[in-house]
Amino acid sequence: MINLDEIDKIILNMLQENARISFKEIAEKANVSEATIHVRVKRLLNKGVIKGFKAIIDPKQVGKSTTAFVLIKADQRAFTKAINKIKRIENVYEVHDVTGSYYAILKVRVKDTEELASLIDKIGSIEGVTATETAVVLRSLKEELTIKL
């Protein structure tokens, strides 16, 4: 963990809101020079606080209108190998190692339920996966992409 001062927090909050904002605008808000913002952003990138800059795309607009969470049970001896295969599957967007009766939770996005069924079959056929349970998202009421600082 890195210690963040108020200038770092201003930078991070503004970049999370709009990654295309100019360093000049951030500098004005933080009451420092553009050069200071440039150095700080570079440091935050190098330290891994900022992982990258990406466009946020509406999944429905690009044909991924079905979202689901797939819970995975696995053979403990084959779990790591199975998860490494799952991480490489197209349409699997998040993989979380969790506590409880399941070993992992996946967030998947697909075109429709037919594509979802095919994806679940593919995941279920991976050596080491012993069971899956799927919850299809009916509607997303909150999906926060920013980290509050």
C-alpha positions as CSV (number, residue, x, y, z in Angstrom):
1,M,0.0,0.0,0.0
2,I,1.2,3.5,-0.8
3,N,0.6,6.6,1.2
4,L,-1.6,9.0,-0.7
5,D,-1.6,12.7,0.0
6,E,-4.4,15.1,-0.9
7,I,-2.8,15.9,-4.3
8,D,-2.6,12.2,-5.2
9,K,-6.2,11.8,-4.2
10,I,-7.3,14.8,-6.4
11,I,-5.4,13.3,-9.3
12,L,-6.8,9.8,-8.8
13,N,-10.4,11.0,-8.3
14,M,-10.3,13.2,-11.4
15,L,-8.7,10.5,-13.5
16,Q,-11.3,8.0,-12.4
17,E,-14.0,10.5,-13.4
18,N,-12.5,11.2,-16.8
19,A,-9.2,9.6,-17.8
20,R,-8.9,12.0,-20.7
21,I,-8.8,15.1,-18.5
22,S,-5.8,17.3,-19.2
23,F,-3.0,17.6,-16.7
24,K,-3.6,21.3,-16.9
25,E,-7.2,20.9,-15.5
26,I,-6.0,18.6,-12.7
27,A,-3.1,21.0,-11.9
28,E,-5.6,23.9,-11.6
29,K,-7.8,21.9,-9.2
30,A,-4.8,20.7,-7.1
31,N,-3.2,24.2,-7.2
32,V,0.1,22.8,-8.5
33,S,2.0,22.9,-11.8
34,E,1.3,20.6,-14.7
35,A,4.8,19.2,-14.3
36,T,4.0,18.2,-10.8
37,I,0.9,16.3,-12.1
38,H,3.0,14.6,-14.8
39,V,5.5,13.4,-12.2
40,R,2.8,12.3,-9.8
41,V,0.9,10.4,-12.4
42,K,4.1,8.7,-13.6
43,R,4.9,7.7,-10.0
44,L,1.3,6.4,-9.4
45,L,1.7,4.3,-12.6
46,N,5.1,3.0,-11.6
47,K,3.9,2.1,-8.1
48,G,0.9,0.2,-9.6
49,V,-1.7,2.5,-8.0
50,I,-2.9,3.3,-11.5
51,K,-3.2,0.1,-13.4
52,G,-3.9,1.6,-16.8
53,F,-6.3,3.8,-18.7
54,K,-9.3,2.3,-20.5
55,A,-12.5,3.2,-22.1
56,I,-15.6,2.0,-20.2
57,I,-17.9,0.2,-22.7
58,D,-21.5,-0.5,-22.3
59,P,-21.7,-4.3,-22.7
60,K,-25.3,-4.2,-24.1
61,Q,-24.2,-1.8,-26.9
62,V,-21.6,-4.3,-28.1
63,G,-23.8,-7.5,-27.9
64,K,-23.0,-8.7,-24.4
65,S,-26.4,-8.2,-22.9
66,T,-26.4,-11.2,-20.6
67,T,-24.4,-11.0,-17.4
68,A,-24.1,-13.9,-14.9
69,F,-22.1,-15.0,-11.9
70,V,-20.9,-18.5,-12.0
71,L,-19.9,-20.2,-8.7
72,I,-17.3,-22.9,-9.0
73,K,-16.7,-26.0,-6.8
74,A,-13.5,-27.8,-7.6
75,D,-11.2,-30.7,-6.6
76,Q,-8.8,-29.0,-4.3
77,R,-5.8,-30.7,-5.9
78,A,-6.7,-29.5,-9.4
79,F,-8.1,-26.0,-8.4
80,T,-5.1,-23.9,-9.5
81,K,-4.8,-25.7,-12.9
82,A,-8.6,-25.4,-13.4
83,I,-8.6,-21.7,-12.5
84,N,-5.7,-21.0,-14.9
85,K,-7.7,-22.5,-17.7
86,I,-10.9,-20.6,-16.7
87,K,-9.0,-17.3,-16.7
88,R,-8.2,-17.7,-20.4
89,I,-11.8,-18.3,-21.5
90,E,-13.3,-15.6,-23.6
91,N,-16.3,-14.0,-22.0
92,V,-15.0,-14.6,-18.4
93,Y,-14.3,-11.1,-17.2
94,E,-13.6,-11.6,-13.5
95,V,-12.3,-14.5,-11.5
96,H,-12.3,-14.3,-7.7
97,D,-10.9,-16.9,-5.2
98,V,-13.4,-16.9,-2.3
99,T,-14.2,-18.4,1.0
100,G,-17.2,-20.5,1.8
101,S,-18.6,-23.6,0.1
102,Y,-17.4,-22.4,-3.4
103,Y,-13.8,-22.1,-4.5
104,A,-14.3,-19.2,-7.0
105,I,-16.8,-16.8,-8.4
106,L,-16.7,-15.7,-12.0
107,K,-18.4,-12.7,-13.7
108,V,-19.3,-13.6,-17.3
109,R,-20.8,-11.5,-20.1
110,V,-22.4,-13.1,-23.2
111,K,-24.8,-12.4,-26.0
112,D,-27.7,-14.5,-24.7
113,T,-28.7,-17.5,-22.5
114,E,-27.8,-19.9,-25.3
115,E,-24.2,-18.6,-25.3
116,L,-24.3,-18.7,-21.5
117,A,-25.3,-22.4,-21.5
118,S,-22.4,-23.1,-23.9
119,L,-20.0,-21.2,-21.6
120,I,-21.2,-23.0,-18.5
121,D,-20.8,-26.4,-20.3
122,K,-17.2,-25.4,-21.3
123,I,-16.3,-24.4,-17.7
124,G,-18.0,-27.5,-16.3
125,S,-15.9,-29.7,-18.6
126,I,-12.6,-28.4,-17.3
127,E,-10.7,-31.1,-15.3
128,G,-10.9,-30.2,-11.6
129,V,-14.2,-28.4,-11.8
130,T,-16.7,-30.6,-9.8
131,A,-19.8,-28.3,-9.9
132,T,-21.1,-24.9,-11.0
133,E,-24.0,-22.8,-9.9
134,T,-25.1,-19.8,-12.0
135,A,-27.0,-16.7,-11.2
136,V,-28.2,-14.7,-14.2
137,V,-28.3,-10.9,-13.6
138,L,-31.8,-9.6,-14.3
139,R,-30.8,-6.0,-14.0
140,S,-27.8,-4.2,-12.6
141,L,-28.9,-1.7,-9.9
142,K,-25.3,-0.5,-9.1
143,E,-22.0,-1.3,-10.8
144,E,-19.3,1.0,-9.4
145,L,-16.0,1.2,-11.3
146,T,-14.3,3.8,-9.2
147,I,-12.5,3.5,-5.9
148,K,-13.6,6.1,-3.4
149,L,-10.6,7.9,-1.8
